[in-house]
Amino acid sequence: MKVSKAQVTENRRSILQAAARLYRERGFTGVGVADITREAGLTHGGLYRHFESKDALAAQACECAFEWTLSELQTPDADAGADAGGFLRAGVANYLSPQHRDSVGQGCPVAALAADAARETGAIADAFAQGIGRYMALFARRRPDDTEAAQIEPEDRVRAIAMLSTMVGGLILARATARGLPALSDEILATLRHHLEATWGLEASGTDGSDESRGP
């Protein structure tokens, strides 16, 4: 029976979503084609009707993971407000949260796959680098003074690199300590939230400085 174009599109989307989640959970080398197709509810042979190789699939799955996470970061937090400063407050709070720490398969691909990506070449390495570049540009455009940069200045780039490097490194450390020293894991997240908010003036006005209620 001939498969409709809509079903072909849906099958491809299911494969990419399954691959993006499994790669973040297990790494590039820890996932086989059979794992992905089984997760997507499709046959092994069907995958290569959508992707010319496993590397092509991995590269596009990376793009899918970055796009999903970027869309989440760009959604204004209801409590933080829709301004640029609200975006940065929500981004820091949501990223450095216990919920994000515990949701590897649905979270930031950088924290989950950076070490793997550093060993890759070709399309996978390119897709990963481009994704990080989009993260940097997004955070550079959004300024702590509640404005959005019409033109990104050097100081915007410095802020973006410092913030994202701290967030990614902190999340990796929090995940590495979550089982063995859960109190330390929580402390890492809370300390870095406070540090970034204080460093870049992201504290929400009218609060007592506590972030206990923050999170996705």
N, C-alpha and C positions, 0 to 999 in steps of 0.2 A: 504494500500500500504506500502510495506516495505521501511524503511528509510535507505539510504545508510550510510556507515561508515563516509564518508566525511560530510554528513548532520548532523549526530549525533555529530561529533566533532564541527561543526560550531554552532549548537544549544547550546552546552555546553559552548562554548566560549562566545556566545551572553548573556547567563544567567550570567556568571561570570562578564562580563563587565558591564552589567546593574546593578547587585548587588553592585559591587565595587563603581560605581558612586552614586547610591542611598544611600548606607550606609554613604558615605562621606558627602553627602548633608543633610541627615536627622538623622543620627545615627543608631545604631543597632536596637533600639527598635521602631524607627519611620518608619520602612519599613516592609511591609508584603510580603508574598509569592506572592500574587496576583499582588502587585505593580511591583515586579521583573519580573514575567512572562509577564505581560502586556508590560512593557518596552522592553523586549526582543522579543516581538511578538510571544509568545508561549502560550500554554495552561497551566493551573494550574497543572493538573496532570502530565504533561510532566516533570516538574522540578524534581520530585522524581525518575524519571528514571535515572537521572544524579547524584543526591546527596541523601544520605541516611537520612539526616535531615536538618533542617534549620540551625542548628549550624555548620554542616559540610559545607554547602554552604557559611556561613558567614566567616568561617576560610579560605576557598579557595579563596573567594573574597578578603580577606585581602592580601593573598599572591599575587593575581593578581594585586592589587593596588600598592603594594610595588615593584613588578617587573617592572611595567610600569614606575613608578617614578624613579627607579634606572636606567633604560635604558635611560630616559631623562637626568638624571644627568651625566651619563657616555658619552653622546654625546658631543664631544668637541665643544665649541662655536666658530663660524667662526672668530669672532673678537679677542677672547681671545687666540686662538691658541690651538694646540693639546697637549701641554706639561702638566705636573702635575699642575704647578702653574696656567696655563690657566683653567684647570678643576676646581680648587678651586675658582678662580675669577668668572667663569661662574656660578658655583653652587651657590655661595652667591648672585650674582646679579640676577639670575633667580628666586631663592627661595624667596628673599626679594623684590619682584617686585609687582606693582599694578596688573599686569596680573595674577600672581599666587594667590594673595589675593582674586581676584574676581572670581576665577575658582575653587571653593571648590570641586565640583564633579570630577574634573580632576586633582586635586592637591595632595599634600602630605597627606597620610593617618594618619600620626602621629599628625599633627596639627588639622586634622578634627575629629579624633576618639580616641585620647589618653584618654580623660576622660571616654568615654564609655568603652574602652578596660580595664581600671583599675578595672571596676566592673565585668568583665567577668572571666570565669574560663575555664578549659579544652582546647579544640582545638583552640578556638578563642584567648584566652590569649596566648597560645603557638605560634600561627602564628604571632601575633602582636609583641611579644617579639623577635622572630626570625627576623622579618623584621627590627626592630630597630637595632638589632645586625649587620645585613648586612649593614645598613646605616653607623654605627660606623666604621666597618671594611673598608668600601670603603673610607671614609674620613680620616681614620688613615693611609691608604696606600699612599694616595696622599699628598705629602709634599709641603709646600710653596716655597721651593728652586728649584722647577721644576724637582724633582726626585720622583720616586716611590719606596717605601720602600720594600726591599727584605724580611725584617723581621720587624714586627711592634714593636717599642720600647715603653716604658712607656710614654715618652713625646708625641709620636704620638697619643696614646689613650687620653691623657689629652687634646690635641688640638682638636681631633674629638668630644669629649664629650662637651667641651666648645663651639665649633662652632655650633654644631647641637642643643644644648640646647638653645643657643641664637637665632638661626634661627627659631626654632619651637615656642619658647615663643614670639618672636617678631611678627611672622605671626599671632598667635592667638590674640595678642593685636591689631594688625592692622585690623583684621577682626572684632573684637568686637567694634571698634571705627569707622569703615568705613561709617556707615549710620549717626550716631549721630554727629561725629566730623571728617569729611573726611580729613581736613587739618592735624589734629593730626595723623590720620592713615598714611598719606603719610610721615609725619615727622618721625614716628617710623621706617618705612621701610628705609628711606634714612639715618637716624642716625645710624641704626645698620649695614647697608651696609658699611658706612664709618668706623665705629668702628671695624668691623671684618677685613676689608682690611688693616687698619692701624695697628691693633694688630698683625696680622700674615704676614704683608708685602706682601699683595696681589695686591697692586696698579700696574696697567699695566705701563710698562716703556714707556716714550714718550708721556704721556698724561698730561693734566693740572689738573688732580685730580677730574674733574667733572664726574659724572655718569649719567647725564641727559639722555643720549642716550641708557643706558644699559637696559636690560630686555630681556624676552624671544623673 
